[in-house]
């Protein structure tokens, strides 16, 4: 995009080019060949290099090739010399040219080189170019750039080969660019590149398309001064452009980011110009392939093209050699999706319809091609065929574990319902039930809100006389309301589903309605129906022969008992439910829910090895059954991540998180993305801010994502000394459904830590009112903690997991810190509880964080030896985990408390060198404006000792005031 000089996502490539220029400046000439598709940013990258080279004082010569064939030899060299000689600073170039008539003759105002076309003339010219570059290099490094070598004439290719072979000690860096997508098998530059890349002084740099994150940054730069880029726009532009910056800019700047509008004419012309170079048969094959789609089967393109076997084979070889299509499996695919779009849009309407009809006729009757048949039939305006094929394609997608695709097929069929004769006969079902099937597919794909919206609409159109159908719709809707944390509506809807059906005889519909209703009662049970209802419902499910519903009820019973019984043995109950659901074979959601609760209960009890194995098996089950994006599909994937995070296996946790989306546009994507923050915040990684920016717009749409992301955003803010920002996140969570229960204990502990920091700052400032306010707010948070410990679902709690108990201890210790007390016993208790009974295991990171505070408390209470022991353990863990924020505060503590930091003191001269290590620490605090009392508190010494240190510092620095001492400290960079 003209005017955009920000270089995005090319750090590695620019480093390679800069390295070659550095080596050339040091006397080791080199050649770099920069390749990439048209529009990928080769010129933009090289322009960054030329600007940097000019800033360094290099001589820069840039020449362009043109699409003129062999008619203008040495065009890029001529261009480079002419531009350099005409520049105001080109005196040395003009002088060098004046001494070399053979080169001067190439310029527009020259007389032509005598015999330049002969072998001798070419040798003279090559020698002159080498001499000119060497002469310029004697004065300063030289950067010679030859752009668009795919259009280079034969003489320029020979010159490139010559220079690549003979440049050795000259201070010259030669950079050439070319389009890799233009280098078909018979392209004359192709063998030249292959030959040159074997030379030791020639390197290749490939400019790849943008990753999604880079497309987002690029569009943000393009949109400066206008409306911000939405996540949806980034997603659409990136998918459509496939990361090509030029394509992305064209699509975005013309407002065509929706994926359906025609391509900009300039972009379409650029793409079609490559097709127009083909023979008539080659163009025919490309048009057929464009109608087939991004990928095309070899046999189909042969049959639809209408060409004979020999002609179509030759045409395909031509198209592949020009890299318009590339082999893929048993067929071909377009090198870029926009090329296919351009060709398809260029077809005449009648031609397009006829080709689609040809494909549909060939695919009709092929069961495995229902989705393609639906597509081609619709484009050929054969609506009955498109309708029937769409219904079949939806069923095929469900069987293949592709619920998102199934929903799209069912949605298309529903759109065609009114346009085809006798749709019920063709679909094998009525419209409401087909819509219900579409809603199920949507839910399995993770689009819970969309599924709920469709079910609400079905309540209005379903036949009231069809009681079983009405009950099923309500049961499904209640399930989704639970997943969306809309608990009261879920309970009401599930109760309606139950009351609509007769109690006898037991049926599958009743069993599932009772299972869902029992699940809602876990959260809201005003009439005290649990657990009697769940037990009775399980009997009914057995009588109805519905093991899937019975499994769901067993999971609900297990969760109920777990919240009320200290030693309930629920893991076995969850395992039994899993086996029942597996035996049923038709309840993947119930089976996955049982698997999640089984793994989760092991995790809560500190069995991290067992939890990891169970979570691994659950993830495999979700993938195998196409429910990985359902509520419990996401839950089991994130639990697997949490197990490794907790156990301190952050390399594996990071590998798992690599599969979590960053640029999220849907609530369920935001939910799974938020979990990656656990490690990223703890390691202080720069990606934290970017991930939070993507998640933030979706906080209100997914309360779990809001809970996870805001909780970790609060921790991130604390590491950055922003306790007020942390408290804003804590307050938001407190006002949500996650503001009660065991899940809030960790958030409360984070909030208490923030209040402790604010109270400490207030004490330093002498602001007693602020200290009092922090204490009152901290007391409120502790009331939340105590209620979470004492109650669950408004019932007395008899059991809390190991992690929950440790967070309670952390909250109590932080509350004491609000009062300015570093309680050794509470911090030791916290550290011990986080070990889960294994001194070398448990919640590894939180053990280290607790030891940091324990070491601080021990140092304040005068036990430096014990403090050093805890400090060393924490440092060892922080270094192993690469937990930079924790390591930073540990090293600061080690310095302040005079523990062994393992760092050598820096050498300084002058009066500063006379200061002891402790006096330097005191001087640093004086420079921060601390008084003696503050210094004493920070360094765990008495105010009197602090006063003595300050007096010694003033004497050694030969200054008379603290202000002068502070100014000296600032000059020393302290």
Secondary structure, 3 states (H helix, E strand, C coil): CCCCCCCCCCHHHHHHHHHHHHHHHCCCCEEEEEEECCCCCHHHHHHHHHHHHHHCCCEEEEEECCCCCCCCCCHHHHHHHHHHHHCCCCHHHHHHHHCCHHHHCCCCCCCCCCCCCCHHHHHHHHHHHHHHHHHHHHHCCEEEEEECHHHCCHHHHHHHHHHHHHCCCCCEEEEEEEEHHHCCCCCHHHHHHHHHCCCCCEEEEECCCCCHHHHHHHHHHHCCCCCCCCHHHHHHHHHHHCCCHHHHHHHHHCCCCCCCCCCCHHHHHHHHHHHCCCCHHHHHHHHHHHHHCCEEEHHHHHHHHCCCHHHHHHHHHHHHHCCCEEEECCEEEECCHHHHHHHHHHCCHHHHHHHHHHHHHHHCCCHHHHHHHHHHHHHCCCHHHHHHHHHHHHHHHHHCCCHHHHHHHHHHHHHHHHHCCCHHHHHCCCHHHHHHHHHHHHHHCCCHHHHHHHHHHHHHHCCCCCHHHHHHHHHHHHHHHHHCCCHHHHHHHHHHHHHCCCCCCCCHHHHHHHHHHHHHHCCCCCCCCCCHHHHHHHHHHHHCCCHHHHHHHHHHHHHHHHCCCCCCCHHHHHHHHHHHHHHHCCCHHHHHHHHHHHHHHHHHCCCHHHHHHHHHHHHHHHHHCCCCCCHHHHHHHHHHHHHHHHCCCHHHHHHHHCCCCCCCCCHHHHHHHHHCHHHHHHHCCCHHHHHHHHHHCCHHHCHHHHHHHHHHHHHHHHHCCCHHHHHHHHHHHHCCHHHCCCHHHHHHHHHHHHHHHHHHHHHHHCCHHHHHHHHHHHHHHHHHHHHHHHEECCEECCCCCHHHHHHHHHHHHHHHHHCCCCCHHHHHHHHHHHCCCCCCCCCHHHHHHHHHHHHHHHHHCCCHHHHHHHHHHHHHHHHHHCCHHHHHHHHHHHHHCCCCCCCCCCCCCHHHHHCCHHHHHHHHHHHCCCCHHHHHHHHCCCHHHHHHHHHHHHHHHCCCCHHHHHHHHHHCCC
